[in-house]
Amino acid sequence: MGFKIAVVGATGNVGRELLNILNERNFPADEIVPLASKKSEGKDISFGEELTLKVKSLESFDFTGIDIALFSPGSDISKTYAPKAADSGAIVIDNTSYFRMDEDVPLIIPEVNIETMSNFSNRNIISNPNCSTIQMLVALKPLHDRAKIKRVIVSTYQSTSGAGKDSMDELFEHTKELYMNEHKDPVHFHKRIAFNIIPQIDSFLIDGSTKEEAKMVNETHKILDPDILISATCVRVPTFIGHAESINVEFYENIGEDEAREILEEAPGISVIDERKDGCYSTPLDCVGKDDTYVSRIRQDTTVASGLNIWVVADNLRKGAALNAVQIAEELIVRYLGHR
């Protein structure tokens, strides 16, 4: 006997990826219920190559009997419905930002801080970190375990899928129109994204940073170490899937590039592609559909006593969102719920 799983926001980019990954990993579920807004009720959605599921309306759904609810519908929806699901007995794994900084809600990356999952029963809610934070910390955790990190400077290159399907469509349509000497004003971005990069993700805060940048700082402090100094610049680039990050790390003690490479090669969830030859590094295109976080361009930073530069890419819809949530669910079953 398996578990009963609800996928909230099933028709979105991450929701569809959740369904794909549950199928790929043969998740121990007897029933999977896709949920979305009322306008999607009754639609068919694929689960694997042969099976389709009927989408049900979140507004009228009773979560009684659901074991695990995987949420990815947007913060406002999670704010309303995640507590209702949790109160009905479901354990919620929420991919939105709403609960991340709640002291009673564990914020989990399985490769980094799975031991903090034990607090899930406080609210029956577990939070999934931001996509850019996940891939950065998967790469930094094994290095931090060896030589404590003092400071991080990170610049991200984030794909349009991080802003949703409509944003991906805008990149596609505006690129096509430019080739036809046509022009449309941006709708989902503040400037044209086609053949451009935009140094703004989410809204600005009073200190000049954006909410996306603040997420990377605050979530790193909660997940890894509150004493790490972090400076982040988050940039939207004209790609469809896959986030990249250029990360400069300063340590309290010396760690050489060769030792760092060996540590990362042995760490869970990481693939190191790092030869000093043309093309021997990972790009966002290389990571699409892959589960690992890819690390390349490992090299010493000679401007500080103990510093490294690394290049990190990952599929933001998989490890940056859906896969991480499913991995949390798998750990939840093994550690607390037991196989049925």
N, C-alpha and C positions, 0 to 999 in steps of 0.2 A: 504494500500500500504506500503510495507516494503522497506528495503534498499538493495543496490547492493554492495556486498562484494567481494573483491579479496583476496585470500590467496596465498602469494608469498613464494615459497619454500615448496609447498604443499606435496611433496613426502618425505620430511625429517621427522625426529622424531617429531620435534615441529610442523611442518606443519600438519602432520596427527593428532596430538593431538588438534590442532586448529580446525580442521574439526569436530573431535569428540565432543569437548566442545560446538561449535556453535550449533550442533545438540542437545546435551543433554540439553542445556539451552534455547532451542526454540528461538534462537536469531531472532529478527524481520527482516529477510532477504527474499526478493522475489527471489534473484538470488545470488548464490555463485559460483565464478569462481576460480578454482584451477590453479595456475601457477607454472611452473618449467622450467628447461632448455629444450632446443630444443629436446634433446635425449629422454625426457619423454613425448613429445607431443603426444596426442592421447591415452595415457594410461588411464585405468579406475582406479578411486580411490573411496573408500567407503565414503559415507556420511550417517551415521546411518546404520541400519541393512538391509534396503531394497533398498536404493537409491545409485547409483553410478554416479560419475561425470567424464567428460572427461577433462584431463589435457591439458591446452593450453600453448603455448610457451611464456615465459616472453619476449624474445627478440623482438617479433613482436606484442606484445599486446598493444592496445590503451586503456589507463586508463580513457578516457573521459566517463563520466556517472557513474563511480565507486564512491560510497560514502565513503567507508572506505576500506583501503588496509592494511591487516595484513601481515607484512613482517617478514620472518625468513629464509633468504637464505644464510647468511654469509655476513660479513662486506663489502667486495669488491662489491658484487652485490647490496647491499643496497645503497652504496655510489653512484653507477651509476643510479639505477632505482628508488629509493625512491624520489629524487627530481623531476624526470620526472612524477611520479604519482602525487605528490603534485602540480606540475605546471598544471596538467590536471584537478585539482579540487578535487582529492581524499584526504582525511585525512589519513595520513600514521601513523600506529602504528608499530614501528620498534623494533624487538627483538634482533638486533645485537648491538655490542658495538659502532658502528661508530658515532652515533649522541649523545651519552649519556652526554658527557661533553660540548656540544655546548650550549652556554649561551642562545641562542634563542629557544632551544628545551626543553620543560618540560620533566622531568624524573620522572615517576609516579608509585607509589604503591597506589592503591585506599584507603587502610586502613590507609595510613600514611600521604600522602600529596596531596590529590585530588584537593585541592584549587589551586594548581599551574598549573592545566590544562588550566586555562583561557588564558595562553600565547600560546596555540597551533597555533593560527592563524599567528604567526610571520613567521613560515615556513610551516605550514600545516603538521607538523611532531611532533609526540609524541614518546618518547623513553621508552622502557621497560628496567628496570634495569637488572643487572646480577642476575642469579638464586640464588647464595649464599647471595647476598646483600638483595634480596627480603625477604627471610625467616627470616634473622636476624633482619631486621628492622620491620617486622610485629610483632615480639616478643618484640623488644625494645621500640617501639613508645609509648605504653601505660605506660610503666615504666618511660620513659623519661618525659612524661606529668606530672607524679606524683612527681618524684625526679630527677632533671636534671642530666644527665649522664656526668661524667668527663672523664672516660677512659674505653675502651673496649679491651680485648684480646680475639681473636677468633681463634680457630683451626677448620678447616673444614675437612669433610670426604666425598668426592664427588664421585658419581657413574660415571661409564664409559659412560652412556647415555649423560652426559654433554659434551662429546667429539664427539658425533655423532654415527650413526648406525654402521659404520665400526669399531669403537673402542669397541662397545658392542660385535660385532662379533669376534673381536680378543680375548676378554676375554673368550668367549664361546669356540672358537676353541683351544686356548692354554691350557685351563683347561682340555678339553677332551684329548688333545695330551699328557699332563703330566700323565694322568691316564693310558695311553698306552705306557709309557716310551719313548715318542717321544719329540722332542724339536724343536721349531722354534724361530728365532730371532724376537724381537718386530718390528712392522712396524709403528703403530700409537702412541706408547708410547716410551719414552727414555729408559725404562727398562721393563722387563717382568711384566705384571700386574697380571697375574694369581698367586694366593697365595702370593701376595706381595702388598705393598703400596708404592706410589711414591710421594715424597714431592716436586713435581713440577707440576703446571698447567699453561700452556702458557709459554712464553719465559722469561728469566731473564732480569731485569733492572740493571742499573749501581750501585744501592745501595744494590743489593743482593736480593731484593724482586722480585716476579714474577708479570707479568701483571695482573693475577687473583687477587693477593693480593692487588695490587694497585687499581684495580677496586673497591674492597670492601671499601677501605679507601676513595677514591675520590667520589664514589657514595653516601656513607653515609654522607659525608660533604655536598653534593649538596641536598640530599633529606631530611635529618633529622636535622643536626646541624654542621656547619663548625668548631666549637670549640671542638668537641669531639676528644680526642686522641685515635687512633686505631692502634693496632698491629695485623696483620693477618698472619696465616700460612695455606696455602691451599694444601690439600693432596688428591690425587686420590686413591681410594680404589677399590677392586675387587667385586663391586656390580653392578647390571644392572641399577636400577632406585632408586632414593631417595637420597637426600643429608642430612648429619647430621652435626651439629655444636656444639662444646663445647664452651660456651661463658662465660667469666668472665667480670663482669660489676662493675665498681666503680662509686658511685654517690657522689654528693656534699652534700647530706643530707641523714640521715638514712632512710632506708626502710627495714622492716623486711620480712622474707621469707613468713610468713602467709599473710601479706598484699599484697605482690607481687603476690602470688598465686591467691588471690581474684581478683586482678586487671586483671590478665591474663585470668581468667575464664570468665570475663565479656566482654573482648575485642573482636571485630569482627574478624572473620577469624582464631581464635585460638581455639584449643582443648587442655586442660590440662589433661595429664595422669600422675599422680604424687602421687603414694602411696609408702611408704617405705617398700615394700614387693618384694620378688623375682619376676621379670618379669613385675612389674607394672610401666612400662615406655614405651615410643615409640621408635621404631627402624625404619630404612629406609624401611624395608619390610612392616611394618604396615601402612605406609603412601601411598603406591603405589595405584594410582587411586583415591586418596582422595584430596579434595579441600583445607582442612584446613592446617595450620601450627601447628605442634604438639610440645608442651613444656612439658618437664619432668625434673626430678632431680633438682628441685628448692631448693636451700639451701644457707645458709649464708656463705660468705667468711670471716673467722675470722682473716685473715692476714691484713685486712685494716679496717678503721673505718666504712665505709658504702659500703659493697660489697656483690654481689650475684653471684652464679654460676647457669647457666641454660643449659639444653640440648635441642636442637631444631632440628626437622626433618621435611622435606616436600618433596613431589613429585616434583622433579626439572623440569619435563616436563609439569606439570600442573601449580601449583602456581608459580614455578620458571620460567615459560615462557608463555605457551599458555593461561592458565586461567587468569593470570594477564593481558595479552593483551586483552582478551575478556572482562574482567571486565572494563578495560579502555574504550573500545568501548561502553559498556553499559552505563557507566557514561557520555560519550560524547553525546550519543543520548538523555539521560534524561536532561542533563544540557544545551546542545547547539543546537542539531539537531531536537529534537522533534520526537515523534512517528508519523509514516505515516499511 
